[in-house]
Amino acid sequence: MSSPAPSIYHDAILVDSDDTDYDHYFDEGGITSTAASLASQITDYRYENGRRYHAYHGHSGSGSYWAPNDEAQQNQEEIFHLVYTLRLNGDLFLAPVEMETPRQKVLDLGTGNGNWCIDMAHAFPQSEIIGNDLSPIQPTYVPPNVQFEIDNFNDEWVHPANHFDFIHGRALYGSVTNWDQLLRKVLHSLKPGAWWESVETVVEFQCDDGSLPEDSAVRYWVSIMRIACERAGTSFDVAGRVKGWCEAAGFEEVTQKVYKLPIGPWPKDKYEKALGSYNLANMLGACDGFSLHLLTNFYGMSVGELDDLMDRVKSEMKNKKYHSYFRMYVCYARKPEAAEESRPSSRGSTIRLPAYDFSGGETDCASIIEEREEEEEEYGDDTETEEHTSQPAQSIYHGRRRHRGH
């Protein structure tokens, strides 16, 4: 794939000021036309309608996760998976994991409908992929090297020590109750020398040219969403902080990269325009479901007030005068080769979720591209081409998953 340069955070994305067809990017449903064909294709295997939330209650008592798990939200998740993958130029991860080695064991936390796991299984058919989530919403027919487990990763894990070659977590903001405890579990379950990768986006609307007003509906929306999330007991302020948390937990070779994700087809570059178009479709599909539970239960909004806010938010997202984007952080880190299971992985510290800084302060991004100054190689290429016949998933568990050997 082409045009990687504008994706890097410190590079400005050029605006297509000569785009006279901007309004034609939308159909009556409010979705960008370049993403409309995708949206129609990804509903083939969805089986639920309306607003629906997961019903899993683990030991932590988590039965009220803020995002729906219904068909509409799963469609949005499919589009966001495409956005993530396009932003990484087709790669599914950046960590230097030797996935070509047979029988690599991989765990994906909060897998949702399992699209990352399924793509990984196709790309690396000799690997063993497990997807973890609160709801059994994954498709029935999947590659034979994929399994799904229904469990709450905030509870104690049943996986043995030194078991996984790679653990992946994407879009875990607002769902992790204690990052210190989560990273302890990740370290415990990784093999010595194995890798952990976190991919998180900042709940924000940024622009480089001052085109987005400070009093815009979208800026107000994200500010009250962050407040409501903290009142619910978790936090959206995750992206940009994971690097420091990994270092405190005892990981080595911690590397962080930051990218821009444009919202809308306003960029001049064709690749960025397509990416922004897909991301706009993603955001238009996400905002209602993301907001409903949090803002009515933890911010005191009525459904009518929320509907009015969502109308204004969606209108601003589609306004070609606003050249907005949000940031995506990719952080990967290695478990030490000689890690001792008995020593506290956090060096005795406790990572607490931060309160939202109303001054607009985020983690400093001055050292944006890469924290290490080592030469990088390309990883995650689709080197395996062997096709497998899909078969029913072998490990859909309701309630606590009990480990079995592979």
N, C-alpha and C positions, 0 to 999 in steps of 0.2 A: 504494500500500500504506500501511497505517496503523502507528501506534505506533512512530515512530522514536526517541522520547525515551529509553526504557530501554536502548537499544543503546549509548549513550555511556558511556565507561568510568567516569566519576566518578559517574554516577547509579546508585543501588542498584536492583536488581531485586527487586520485592516477592515474597515467598514465598506460595504458595497453601496456607496451613495448614489450610484446610477441604476439601481435595481428598480425598474418601473413595473415589474410583475409581482411585487411583494405580496399584494393582497390575494393573488391567485394561489399562494401556497396553502390556503385554508379551504376546507370544504365546509358544508353546513354543520358538521359535527364538531368543528373547531379543531380538527387535527390537520397537520401539515400534509399536503398532497404527496410529498416525497416519502412520507411514512405511512400513507393510507394503505398501500398494498401490503406492507408488513403487518399492520394492525388487523387486516382481514385474515391473513394467513395464520396468525398466532392464536386465533380463537378456535381452531379445529378440535382440540382435545380438552377444552375447558368444560366443566360439568356443573358449575354452580352459578346462580344468578343473584343479583341484589347485593346488599352490604352484608358481609359476614365476617366474623372474627373467630380466631382460634379458640378452642375450649379446653386446652391443656392446662392443667394445674400441677406444677411440680412441687418439690419440697420448698421452693422459695415462695410458693403461693402465687406465682405469676400466671394469671388467667385473664389479664386485661391488656395485652400488648396492643399498642395504639394503632397499628396498621391493619386493615382488613386482609383476609386471605381469600376473598371471593374472586369471581371471574374477572371483574373489571380491574381489580388490583393486580391480578396475575398477568393480565395483558400489559399493564403498565410496566410490570417487572421484566417482561420479555423485552420491551423496547429499551429499558434502562440497561439490560444486559448487553444489547447491541451497542448502546452508547459507550459503555465501559470498554467494550472490545475494540470499537473503532478508535477510541482515544488512545489505546495502546497499540494502534496499528496492527490489529489482528491477534496480538498476543493475549493469552489468558492469564499470564502472571509475569512478573519481572525477576523474581528471586532466582538465583543460579542453582536450581534444583536439577539433578541429573535424572530427568523423567524417562530417558531412553533406557535406563537400567530396568530390567524386568522386575515385576512385582513390587514396584514402589507403592507404598501405602499413603494415601492422601485423605485428609479430613477437611470438609468444607463446613464451617460454622454458619448457621442461619441460612441454609441453602435455598429457602423459599421453594419455588417450583423446580429447582434442581437443574436449571439450564447450564450453569457453570460446570457442574459435575458431569452432565451428559456430554458437553463439548470436550471436556478433559478426557472422558472415557473414549470418545471417538479418536481424539488426537494421540492418545497413549494407550492402546488396547492391551498392553501387557501390565498396566497398572491396576491397582485396586482402589476404587474411589468410594468414599462414604460421605453422604450428605446428611447433615443434622438440621432438624427444624422442629417447630412446635406443632405443625399441622401436616397431615398426610395428603398434601395437595399435589404431589409429584405425579407425573404420568405413569401409567401402568406398564407400558412397554418401553424399556430402556436398554442400553447396551449391557451385555452380561457381566461386565466388570464394574457395575454401579450398584450400590446398595443405599437405602435411605433408612434413617433411624428417627423416631419421634421422641424427643427428649428436650429438656431445657438446659442449655449450656451454662446457665447461671448456677445450676445445682452441681453436686459432685459428679464427676465423670466416672464411667465404668470402664473406660479404656485403660489398658495396662501402661506401665511406665515404659519409656524408650520404644514406642511402638510405631510412630508415624515418621515418614520421610519428609512430609510437607503438610502443614496446617494452614488453611486459607480462611480469612474472614473478610467479608465485604458488606458494607452498609450496615454495620452493627450499631450505629449511633442510635441512641434512645432505647436500646434493648439490653445493654450490659449494666448490671447493677453495681458491679465492683470490678474495675479493670485490673487492679492488683491481683485479685483472686483468679480472674480469667487467665492472665499471663502466667501465673503459677501453674495452672492446669495445662496450659500449652507447653510450657517447659517440661513438665513432668511427663507428658505423653509423647514428646518428640524424641527421636533417637539422638544421641550425641552427634553434633555436627549437622543436624537437620535444620530445616528452614521454616520460618513463620512469615506470612505476608498479610498485611492489613491494607485494605483499600477503603477510604472514607472520603466523603464529600462534605464541604462546609455548608451549613444551613445559612445561606446568605444570597444576596444579589449584589454583585459588584459591577462596576463599569470603569473604563479607563479614560473616557472622554467627558465625564460629568453629565452625560445625557440622562441618567436616571435620577429624578428628583429625590431629595432626602425625605420628603413627606409622601412618597409614593405608597400605594397600597401594598406592593410586594415587600417593601422594606418593613412596613408595619406588620404585615402577616408573619414574616420570619421572626420578628422580635417577640411577638406574643406566642408563637409556637415554641420558642426556646423557653420562655417562662413557663408555659403549660407543661412542657416535658419535664422540667425540673420539679414542678409541683407533683408530677406523677411518680417521681422517685428515680429518674434517670437523667441523662443529659444528651443534648445534641452537640455539645462542644467537645468533639473527639478528634476530628481531622487536625493534623498539625501537632497534636499532643502525644500521639502514639509513639513517636520516636523517643521522646524522653522517658515515657513509661517503660518501653522495652529496655532502654539502657539501665534504668533503675532496677528492673526485674532480673538483670544478669545476662541478657543477650549480648552477643558479640556481632561485629561487622554490621552494625545497624545503619541502614541506608534509607534515605527519604528522597522522593521526587514529587514535584508538584506540577499539576497541569491545569489549564483552563478548559472549561466546558461551556461554550457559548449557548445562549438560550435564544433560539430563533435563527432564521436564515439571513441574518444581517451581515455576516462576514463576506469579504470579497473573494477570498480563496474558495475554490469549488469544494474542496474536501471539508473545510471548516463550515461552509454553508450547509452541506449535507448533514454534517454532524450536528450543527445547531438546529437544523430542522427536526431531526430525530429527537434531540434533547427537548425541544419545545413540545413535541408530542408526548414525550415522557412526563414533563412537568404538568401539562394540561390534564393528563390522565391521573397524576399522582395527588394533586393538591386537595381535592375533595376528600379522598379517603384518608390522607395523612392528617387532615384537620378535624374531621368530624368528632372522633372520640376525645382528642385532647382538648379542643377548644370548647366543647360543650360540657365536659366533665371537670376540667381543671382551669378554665378561664371564664366560665360563667356565661358564655355566649348562647343565645337561642339559635335554633336551626335557621330561623328567618334571617337573623343578623349574620350568621355564617354564610348563607347563600348569597346575601348581598355583597359581603366581602369577597367571596370567591368570584363573583361576576367581575368585580373591579380588578382583582388579581389577574384573572385570565385575560382581560382586555389589555392590561399593561404588558403582559408577557407577549402578546401578539403585536404590540405597537412597534413599528419599524424604527421609530425615533429613539427607542431605548435599546442601547447596545450592551445588554447585561450578560453576565456569565457567573458561574460559581467555580470554586477550586476543588480539585480532586487530589488527594494525597495518597501516594503509594509508599508504604514503609515495609521493608523486609529485613529480617534479622536472623542470625544463626545461633542455635543452642551450642554452648561450648562443648568441645570434644570430651573434656574431662569433667563434665558437670557432675557434681555429687548430689544425689537425690535428697540427702539428709539436710543440706544447707538451705536456708531460706532463700528462695529465688529472688525475693525483692530486697535482700540485704536488710531486712527488718523494717522497711518503710511501708507505709500504706498510701496507695494512690487514691485520692478522693476526687470525685467528680467536681469540677469547678462551677461556681456560680457564674451566671452570664454577666459579662462585663458590658454595662450599658454605655460605656464610652466608645464602644466599637472595637475595642482591643482584641486582637487575635494573636495566636502564636506568631512571633516574628518570622517573617519569610524572607529575610535578607539573604540567607544562604540557600537559595531556592533549589537549584537543580539537584545537587547530590551532595550529601554530607561527607562521603568518602572521596578521596582523590585517586582512586584506583581505576585502571582501565577496565571497561565493561565489555562483556561479550554478549551476544544475543542468545536468549534462552526462550524456551517455550515454543519453538517452531514445530509445525505439524510434521514430524519426521516419519510417523507411522501412517501407513495408508491402508492397512488391512481392514476389511469390512467385516462386521459382525451382524448376524441376524438379531434383531431386537427380541427380547423375551420379557416375561413379566418380572417386575422387580422382586428380589428375593427377601428383602428385609424391611418391610414396612411394619413398624412396631407401634402399638398403641399403648401409651403409658411409658414407664421406665424401660429403656432398652437394656437387655442383659447381653454382655459381650460373649461372642463365640469366635472361635478361631477361623481364620480364612484359609 
